[in-house]
Amino acid sequence: MNAHAMYNEVEAVDPDGLVAANADLVKRIAFHLMNRLPPSVQAEDLIQAGMIGLLEASRQYDPSQGASFETYAGIRVRGAMLDEIRRSDWTPRSVHRKSREAAEVLRDIEQQQGREAKPREVAEKLGIEISAYHLILTESSAAHIYSIDQPDEQTGETMPLPESSESTPGEHMEYQLFRGALANSISNLPEREALVMSLYYEEELNLREIGEILGVSESRVCQIHGQAMKRLKLRLAEWTQK
């Protein structure tokens, strides 16, 4: 079903006109997210998921809670799109495997040396050129570019997900605790990695914009992001046990 057909379907069960009046909100959120996602993610898929989220928001909205419908719907629409991204994995298994191997080497070096592992050290331990290691970082960063919760290929364990459209109060509280742990871990990253994570996740800049600020290429930003993600997943490993 394409986005137009989806719109017609939800409009039929929208007696208050909330869905029709806020359909453009779905497109705005979808295209904003598209600037931060791999090219393999299709805008139409996000819009379809967002329209479903908008319909659910129209059914559950309670004006007595104080928030405007647009504010409430924006949260639900964004959450529905994130759910769709998590359900779909466009990344080849080989990328997950190489990423896991690099993460294991990085962990071993940091445990043995008691300091941050340098990219060249990781490449040497893997027995590959530094350029090949940078490619692994770029590919794995694209795979994880919108979350820190990809499941381990062998165990299936994940870190807590960012809030979705269906978060319960308990999940909300757990997520807030996770955010605190995540913020602390980010603050202890090497300076450039911490800056990239802050600009990407807090300021919501895309890779090109971050590259312009740092004076480096978009692919280099992707590599820095990938390295930071590996460190964070190691430091937040306790969350995978929950």
Number of C-alpha atoms within 10 A of each C-alpha: 9 10 18 11 11 15 19 11 12 16 19 11 13 14 10 11 12 19 27 18 11 17 17 13 19 25 20 13 18 23 16 14 19 17 14 18 19 17 10 11 15 14 17 16 16 27 28 24 24 30 29 21 25 29 22 18 22 23 14 11 15 13 10 7 8 8 12 13 16 17 9 19 27 21 18 25 30 24 21 26 26 22 20 17 19 15 9 9 14 11 15 10 11 9 16 20 15 17 21 17 13 22 19 15 18 24 19 15 18 14 12 9 10 9 9 14 19 12 16 15 14 22 19 13 13 18 11 12 13 16 11 13 22 21 17 20 28 23 23 25 24 21 21 20 20 19 17 18 16 19 13 14 12 8 8 9 16 18 20 21 18 20 20 19 19 13 14 11 9 9 16 15 12 15 17 14 13 18 14 12 14 16 14 11 16 22 14 11 16 12 10 14 21 19 17 24 23 16 16 19 14 9 11 16 17 19 23 18 16 22 18 12 11 15 11 12 15 18 17 19 26 25 23 22 26 26 24 21 23 21 21 17 20 13 15 16 13 10 14 16 9 9
